[in-house]
Amino acid sequence: MDKAPVYRIKKTKSKFETLEAAHFSKALPASFTETVTGMSPRQAGIAKLLYNTTSLLAFFDVEEVSPVATLSTHDAELYNENVVELFISPLGINSLYYEIEVNPLNATFDALIINNIGKGKRRGPSFQGFTGWNPKSLKTRSVVTPGKWQVFLSIDFTDLFLAKRIPPKKGDTWKANIFRIDYDGKERQYCAWSPTGVLDFHNSNRFGTLIFD
């Protein structure tokens, strides 16, 4: 499998309240591939990241002909339907990271993950997800139009408190991966920016590197 990718996050003055797709025009695209094989998914999609003086910003832009989603409760099992996901390790290690999910109904799931993954491809035997981590600053907006689904997301660095430095400075590096589950009501396709090589997004050994520009 190819080396895990690197993503350079550009700085912006944009705020969540005014975010539109055009604000991400200069951000690098992180393309989704099928997470086991790295091949093109059945529905294409990208994610883009930016940051400002207080927050990390994300934009998901995916093809979607059937946005199946029925769950609207916070911290419900959104990963059983259509969802986009952002895993973030501010410390740059594979064993401790945040997980954030958004579905087409704009429901969210967030958790702090501990994962003693070791050298394997699947989560470690002591894996735990703590859904008691509920970042107050998290803001999301889900926009579904014919054939397309877009998500805008913002979270303050103060809620990503594991980082060595808040806010991050130019040149700081974090680890992360970006995911999408494409569910048509019958089958799920699992997609990732950095393919995990297995049907488990929690292969954190495959996290890519974020560099703050």
Buried (B, 14 or more C-beta within 10 A) or exposed (E): EEEBBEBEBBEBEBBBEEBEEEBBEEBBBBBBBBBBEBEEBEBEBBBBBBBBEBBBBBBBBBBBEBBBBEBEEEBBEBBBBBBBBBBBBBBBEBBBBBBBBBBBBBBBBBBBBBBEBEEEBBBBEEBEBEEEBEBEBBBBBBBBEEEBBBBBBBBBBBBBEBBEEBBBEEEBEBBBBBBBBBBBEEEBBBBBBBBBBBEBBBBBBBBBBBBBE
